[in-house]
Amino acid sequence: AQPVVSTRILRRLLKTGAHLRAEKLLERIHPADLGPLLADLTPDEIRIVIDLLFKHRRAATMLRELPPELLPEIIEAISNERMADVLNRLEIDDMLELVDALPEERRGSVTKHLPVAKREELRHAELYPPRSAGRAMTTNFMALDEKMSAQEAIDSLRASQVDANDEILYLYVVDELQRLTGIVPIRRLVMAQVETPVRDLAIREMLSTPPDADQEEVARLVARYDLLAIPVTDIDGTMLGVITVDDVIDVITEEATQDIYNLAGLSEEDRVFTSARISIKKRLPWMLLNLCTAFTAGAVIGLFESTIEQMVGLALFLPVVAGVAGNGGIQTLTVITRAIALGEIEFSSGLRAVGKEMWVGLVVGMAAGLISGGVAYALHGNIFMGVVLLAAMMVTMVTASRVGAGPPQR
């Protein structure tokens, strides 16, 4: 079980110089749980924690697990040489994320401390478009020559440099030109006769993706076909890398965040640990725009001030109509946004979805309008007011459904 640790406890240990106790405490905390603790520390305290993590070679794992909004402040506390040491310990997909988080003026100084092979690997990976499969893949995979026997493949696997903590999901079979020809599950390999050629054990029906494919499309493939990993190949079928299920989860989380933020009119840079200054800068313009639209709506209502004075009961139902319409629009927007995020809707079916949502809005508006009209007639004995409310509820619900279904598909 993870120990219950607060920033206050960690700060007290650092302040009193009990670094050994802090070190032992940090050893017991999973790197993914360190983010909230570091968020409230001062730069000097962060430097001490980083030093302790470097001592146990856990800094790279911790940085890989940190929320993106915390990275700039943490990276600032790490020297160029140590940052290069961190990058050198990461797989290329995680390495790219940290390099992107580095300030522009530091990237050259940091990368020059990397080994030549790592610099070349990084340079090639940076050629792929942002948010592409090439950026999300790892080059740490196990490839077997199709001419090998099962015993030779097992011996090769034992002699490989794959980290013992890494789970090997699939073994990839390649020809003499490193072109992917099949996939061998480990269970099938270890159960086979020792002299059986690997090519006879390979599964030929497999999915792969090009390196320039959008990472969201790759995530959908993995989710749709229940894959644990998907190989990345070039136009000739040469094996370039692998996108594993943990990378896919990160992609799905990132894309879901983007969709949710678009739904709320927020910037992706605005996160829970983002500084208040940046959050205010991102949110204030949209709030001012919403304020303008609210005043516009108020001005329209003001045009009917004389009518409202004659029928004061209408003022009671104005927020009811607006509230129901707003809720209806949010429901439609949520359904359509989810469909887009999961790839369930395309342009060809978009118009049908909009029409369906407008029909739902009409029926729901009619039901709500009948109830509102009945309440208005019961309170004021005015059948005309009830009819007006019925018509208003139907029109606003249809309009809200159309507006809610339309914008996400543009």
HELIX and SHEET records of a PDB file:
HELIX    1   1 THR A    7  LYS A   15  1                                   9    
HELIX    2   2 HIS A   19  GLU A   27  1                                   9    
HELIX    3   3 PRO A   31  ASP A   33  5                                   3    
HELIX    4   4 GLY A   35  ALA A   39  1                                   5    
HELIX    5   5 PRO A   43  LYS A   55  1                                  13    
HELIX    6   6 ALA A   59  GLU A   65  1                                   7    
HELIX    7   7 PRO A   68  LEU A   70  5                                   3    
HELIX    8   8 LEU A   71  GLU A   76  1                                   6    
HELIX    9   9 ASN A   80  ASN A   88  1                                   9    
HELIX   10  10 ILE A   92  ALA A  101  1                                  10    
HELIX   11  11 GLU A  104  THR A  111  1                                   8    
HELIX   12  12 VAL A  116  ALA A  125  1                                  10    
HELIX   13  13 ALA A  133  ALA A  136  1                                   4    
HELIX   14  14 ALA A  150  ALA A  159  1                                  10    
HELIX   15  15 ILE A  186  MET A  191  1                                   6    
HELIX   16  16 VAL A  198  LEU A  201  1                                   4    
HELIX   17  17 GLN A  215  ARG A  224  1                                  10    
HELIX   18  18 VAL A  245  ALA A  264  1                                  20    
HELIX   19  19 ALA A  276  GLY A  302  1                                  27    
HELIX   20  20 GLU A  305  GLN A  310  1                                   6    
HELIX   21  21 GLY A  313  ALA A  341  1                                  29    
HELIX   22  22 PHE A  347  HIS A  380  1                                  34    
HELIX   23  23 ILE A  383  ALA A  405  1                                  23    
HELIX   24  24 PRO A  407  GLN A  409  5                                   3    
SHEET    1   A 3 MET A 142  ASP A 145  0                                        
SHEET    2   A 3 LEU A 171  VAL A 174  1                                        
SHEET    3   A 3 LEU A 180  VAL A 184 -1                                        
SHEET    1   B 2 ALA A 229  THR A 233  0                                        
SHEET    2   B 2 MET A 239  THR A 244 -1                                        
END                                                                             
